[in-house]
């Protein structure tokens, strides 16, 4: 085995990550039959079975997992090599992949990327947005150099670069039907219609934990991972939502929303985190970005 065909390895890795040959074909821009033939050719070349094919899709065999790990290391090493070439040429360029919880998007652009891009215009970004589970998966699978997420569970594969306590608060329309400046407990909150994120989001997981501990069930009339939808729910005075303050910084400053502290220690322990994979050496462009990301509002505890 002197070399691996990059077309075959690309089809294999994309299919494993996507879960199906058809999804991989759409990502790569090939016919599903072409993707399947490339994977079969790679298996023939390596004289081993790399994937198990089933009705619901494909999954890697033990040999396939070894190849996935090898290919990811190879991609990472190539990123580093390019970064080192740039450093030798005294250039600050490259591409940084970031997985982001949706609540961090506004803060990311307002407090980090806008200023960073003016300093380093030759550095570009690949950004994916999703739940805390999505961010952790992207980082641990080395599809993203860095991750921004809320309420990340402890994991030996994850290194927390920086973090800050960001308690959850109940947010209502200022001077609306549900506006009250006094703190509220979960029992009182359960009487208010709420819009909340699903459990796969760090915020949703904390709400579920708090409900179980206090024996309370919130009136979740809307469940969505869209921060825009959660804000729209409150703007239309339909009830409350539950978020950290940094997510609605502009709304609080303009007094279109009012934050009501919730008397729950679980809500008080919320943490915003910048994470990377433990043991992975980042390219120069990602290292440069880390310094800027630490300036985000998410990592400056609210008063």
N, C-alpha and C positions, 0 to 999 in steps of 0.2 A: 504494500500500500504506500506508494510514493506521494500521491496527491489526492485531493478530494475535489470533485467538480463543484464549483461555487453555485452553479444553477441547481444542482441536485441538493446540496446542503441548504440552500435558501428555501427551496420548496419543502424540505423536511422540517426545518426549524419553524417556518411560518405555519405549517400545518399543525405541528405539535402545540404551538402557542395558541392558534386559533381554535383548535379542537376538531375541525372538520376540513376535509380537502376542499370543499366548495368555498368555505370562508377564506381559506388560504389563497385560492385561485382569484377571488375577488380582490384581495389585498395586493397580490403580485401583478394582476392583470393578465393572467393566463387562463386557458381552459382547464377545468377540473381534471380532465383526462391527462393533460400534459403534466400537471402537478403530480398525479398518481404515478405516471410513468417515470418521472424523475426520482420519486421516492423508491420505487421498485428497482430502478437502475442502481441507486445508491446501496440498497440492500444486497444486490448481486455483487457489486464491487467490493463490499465489505464482508460478504459471505456470512451475513447474519440478519436476523429479523429485527427491524428497528421499531415497527409500530404494530399495534393490534387494531384491526379494523372491525368495527361493530356498527349496528344500526344507528346509534346515536353519534357516531363520529370515530375518531381515532385517539389512541393514547400510546405513549412510548413504552416499549419493553424496557427491561433492565439495561440492555445494550443501548437502546435508544436514549435512555437517560444519561448514560455515560457520554454519548455523542453530543447531546444537548449541552452538557456541562463543558465539554471540550470546545464546542463552537462558540459558546458565550465567553469563555476565557480568551479565545482567539479574537473575538470582536473587541473585547476590552483592551487587549494588548495592542490592537491596531489603533484604537482611540488614543492610547497613551503614546504610541509611536508618533502619531500625527501631532499630538500636543508637544512632544519633545522637539520635533522638527520646527514647529512654530516658534518655540522658545529659542532655539538656536538662531533662527532668523530674526530674533527680537520682535516678533509679531505677537499680537494678542488676538487670536482668532480661533474658531472652532465651533462646535455645536454641542449644546447642553440639553439633555433630555430631563424634563421635570414632570413628576406626577403630583397633582394638586387636588386637595379637597376643594369643592366648589366655593366654600366660604372664604377661602384664601385668595381667590382670583383677583378681586378688586385691589386688595392690599398688595398682592404680588406686583401688579402693574404700577400702582400709584407710588409705592414706597421702594420698589426694587428695580424692576426692569426698565422703567423710563430713564432713571438716572444712570443705570448700568450701561444701557445701550448707547447713551451719549458719550460715555467714556470708551467703550469698546464696540464700535459699530460693526466690526467684522465677526463678532460672535453672534450666532443665531440660536434659536431655541425650538425644541420640540416639546409641546405641552399637552399632556392628557389630563382630563378632569374626571373625577369620580369620587367614590366613597372612600372611607379610611381603608377598607379591605382592598380596594383597587390600588390605592397608593402603596400600601405595604407589598402587595403582589408585584407591582411594577418595579419597586426597588429591590426586593429580594431575588427577583428573576433577572435582574440586571437590564431590564428594559428602560429603566430610568436611572440617571445618575443620582438625583436628589428627589426627596419627597416632602411635601407639606401636608400635614394631617392633624386631626384633632382626636385626642383620647386614644393614642396608639398603645396597644398592649405591649408589655415587656416581651422582648424576643431576642435571644442571643445572636440572631442573624442581623438584627437592626442596631445601628449606632445612632443615638440621639446627638446631633451636632449642637443644637441649642433648643431651649424650650422655655416656656413661661406659663404660669398659671393664668387661665382665662376662664373664670366662672361662667356658668350658664345663667342667663337671666330671662325672665318672661318679658316679652315685648308687645306693647299694645299701641293702638293709634292714639296720638296725643289729643286729649280732650274728647276722646271717643267714648263709646258706651262702656268700655271695659277699663278705662283709665282710672287709676288709683295710685297715688304716690307711695302708699304704704307697702312694706314687704308682704309677700304672700307665701303661704305654705302650700304643699301639694294638694291638700284636701280642698282648699279654696280654689286652687287652680283647676281642679277637676270639674268645677261647675262652669268653666268657661270653654267655649269651643276653641280647639287648638289645631294648628297645622304643624306637623313635626316630620323630621326626616326618618327614614326606615332604619332598622336595626344595623344594617351593614355600614351605616355612617357612625362615626364616633359619638356624635350628639345623640342619635337615636338609641345607641347601646346604653348610654348613660341614663337616658330617660327610662328605658326598660328596667334597668337596675334599680333606679329610684322608686319606680312604681312597685316593684316586688318588695323592696325593703319597707316601704311605708304602707303597703297594702292598699294602694290607690290606683285607679285606672283613669288616665286623662281622656277627655272627650276629643279624641283625634278625628275630626271630621275630614281632614285632608292629610294624607301621608305622601310626601314627595321629597326627592333628593335635590330638587331645584331651589336654590336660594332665592332666585327671582320670584318663584311661586310663593314661597314662604313670606317674603316681603309684601307681595301683592295682597295676600290674605289679610295682613295687618293694615296695609294702606286703605283697604276697602272696609275697614272696621268690622271684619267678620269674626274677630276673636283675637287670640294671642298666638305667638310662636315662641320658640325657645332656642336661643342662639347665644354665642359669646358676644360681648360688646364690640370687638374689633370688626366683626362681620357687618355691623350696621353703624359704623362710626359716622358716616356722613348723615344718616337719618337722625341720629341722636344729636349731632351738631346743629342740624337745621330744625330740630324739635318737631319733626314729623312723626317720630316714634318716641315712646317713653319706656325706659327700662325699669322693671320691677324686680328687685332681688327676691330670690326664692330661698326660703329657710330649709335648705337641705344640704348636708355636708357633701353628699355625692355631687351635687351641682357645683359646689364651691371648689371641688378638686379637679375641674376640667383643665386640661393642659394642651396647648398648641405646640407642635414639635416640627423641627426641621430634621429629617432623617436621611441616612445613607446606608448602604450595605456594609456590614462589618467586614473589614479585611480587604475591601475593594479600593484600589488606588484610583483616585479621580484624575481625569485629564486637567490640564492647567486652566482651561476655560471654566470648568466647574468649580475648581478651587477659588478662582477669582470671584465667581458669583456668590459663593457661600458668604463671603465678607459682607456683600450687599444685602443678602437675604436676612442677615441678623439684625438689620435696621428696620425691618417690617414692624408694623403696629402689633402684629400677633405676638411678637417677642418682647413687647414693652408692656408689662402688666398694667391693667387699667386701675385707676384710683377708685 
